[in-house]
Amino acid sequence: MKQSIYLLGLAVVSIWAKENLLVWQYKGVDVRLDDNKTVHIERNENPSCFDIPVRPEYMFGKSVDRVSSKCRRSVITTAGIIQPMQIDPQIRTVGELEVLAFLQKCQDHPKKYLVIDTRTPDWYLKMTIPGAVNLPYNEIGYDPDFPQEHQKMCKLLNINKTDRGYDFSKAKTVLLFCNGAWCTQSSKAIHTLMRLGYPKTKMLWYRGGLQDWLLMGFSGIKP
């Protein structure tokens, strides 16, 4: 009984924290210093830059030169919605060294491991991590109007669709990423896979995404 109450309490706290993530990053948090002064911490966004669209050519191309100098920082650092460090307790969040090790596993055992770029094709075709396969977040799951996308997902992930649902017994261990810590595409993909029943222990999340990958000096390619 006590354990059930404890688990329920953890679930409530987790839901409360997730609901407040959006509030905190846009409304900010007040921090009181030792001298009793208060500092308001928030994302420093320039209101005059709000209307600039988040485009692949601005993030990963020379077209960022078209953006005014006062807005370039906003385009690169304050785009999107910052994601939490952990999506689920059973899904491991990894960094660049773990991605490198995983890429080596993909080379050694391609039938067991796969790196997935969850971004839409316009982003993927601009630049991606070498060895990554494009499976857009909005093509994961089943849509009766697009059965070919469903077949692509099942083939890439090595899962079977049966009358009783999905068979994940031979599913690949996958590492998913998108643009960066501010990008929602990979987290949406992971949440969809969880709803399908994909084993959480067979999913890894590279939260830093392509932006951190390039920031650390690693190679990107144009497919």
N, C-alpha and C positions, 0 to 999 in steps of 0.2 A: 504494500500500500504506500509506504513512504517513498519507495523507489519510483512508483508511478507518479506521485505528486512532484518528486524532484525532476523527473523527465518532462512533465508538463510545464513546470516552471522554466526549465531551460528553453523549451519550445516557445513559450510566451516571450521570454527575454530576446530570443533570436528574431522573432517576428517584429518585436518593438524596435530592435536595432536596425533591421533592414528598412523598416518604414521611415526611420529617421535619417538614413544615409543621404537621401535626396535633400531633405530639409537642411541638414548640416552643411552640405557642400555648397548650397546656394544662398542660404540665409546666414551661414557662418556660426562661429562659436566665440563667446566672450571669455577671455582668460584674464584672471586677476593676478597681477605681478606682486612681488614682495613689497614694493613701495605703494601698494594699494591702487596703482594705476591699472586701467583695464585696456587690453588690446583685443580688438575685434579681428578674428582670423576668418578670411573668406577668400574665394577664388577672385583674383584681380582681373576682371574682365572690363574691357573698354566698351561702353555702350554704343559708341559709334561704329563698332566692328561686329555688332550682333547679326547684321544682315549678310555677312560674307558666308557663302555656303561652304560646307566641309566637303572638299573634292579631292580625289586622288592626286591630281596634278599639283594641288597646293601643298599636300602633305609629302609626297614622294616624287616631286618633279621640279623642274626649273620654273614652272609657271607661278611659283610663289612670288617671283619677282614682280608679278602684276599686282600683287597686294600691296597697299600702301605700307610704308615702313612702320608706322605706328600700330598697324594691325597684324603684322607678321607674327609677333609673339602670341597674340591672341589665337590666331589660326592654329599654331603649333601646340600651345600649352593649355588652352582653356576650352578646347573643343569637346563636344560630347558630354557624357555622364561618367564620372569616376566610378569604377567598379570596386566592390569589396575585395579584400585580399583572398578570401576563401568563399567559394560558391557552396560547397557542401563538405562536411567533416571527412567524408570518404573519398573526396576528389582532391588529388594533390595539386597544389599550385607550384609551378616550377620556374626556374630562372634560366639564363642563357647556357650555363654549363650543363644543366640537365637536358636542355634541348639538344645540345651537341651530342651528348651520350645517347639520346633517343634516336637521333638521326643515324648514328652508327648502327643501332639495333635495326633500324629500318633497312639499312644496307645489307646486314647479315641475315635478317629474317623478314623479308618483305611480306610474307603471308601472315605474319603475326603482329606487325607494328605498322602504324601509318601516321604521318603528320598531316593535319587537315587545316587548310586555310578556309575559315568559315565566312569570309567576306564575299560580297557580291562580285560578279565577274569584272565590273568596271574597276574595282580596287585591285583584284588579283592580277589582272592583265597589265596593270601599271608596274607592279613590283611585288615579289613574294620571297619567302625563304626557300632556298634551293632544296628540292626534294619534297616540297609540300604539294598536296593534291587539293584542288578546289572543290569543296562541297559547301555551297552557300547555305547559311543558316536558314534561309526561307525555302530551301528545297529539302529540308530534313522532315521526315514524317510522311504521311500519305495524303495525297490530294487526288481525288478521282479524275480531275480535269488534266492532271499531268502525271500519268502512270509511268512515263519514261524516267522522270526524276526519282520516283520511288525505287525503280529498278536500279538506277545508278547508285543510290544510297546503299541498298542491300548488297550490291556487288562490291562496292568499295569497302564496306565495313565487314563483309563476310557474314551477313546474317540472313536468315531464311524467314519468309512470311508464310505462316501456316494458318489453318482454319482456327486454331486456338490462340493465335497471336504470333509474336516474333520468337524465333529460336536464336538465342545468343550464345549457344554452347561453343561455337567456333568463332565468335566475334573477335575482331582485332583489338589490341590495346592501342588507343588513339591519343594523340596529343593535339589539342585544338588551340588556335590563336586567331586574333584579328589585328586591328590597327595598333592598339595600345591600351593602357590602363583606363582610358576614357571611352573605349569602344564597347558597344553592347552586343555586337554580332556573335562573338564566341560564347558569351554567357547565355544568350538566347538559344544558341545551338545546343549547348550542354543541358539546359533546362528541358528542351524538347526531347533530347535523347533520354533524359531521366524519366520523362513521362511515358516514353515508349517502353521503358523497362531495361534500357541498356545498363550493364553492370557498372556501377560507379567506380569500382576498383580497376576498371579497364579504361578509365578516362583521366587524362592529365590536362591541366590548363596552364598555358603560357600567358599569364596576365599582361606582361609587358608588351607582347605582340611585336609587330614589325618595327614600330617606332623605337622601342628599346633595343631590338636586335641591331638596327643600323647605328644607334647611338653608341653601342659597345664596339662598333667597328667591324661587325660581321658582314659577310657578303649577301647582297640581295640580287635577284635576277628578274628579268622581264620574260615571262613565259612565251 
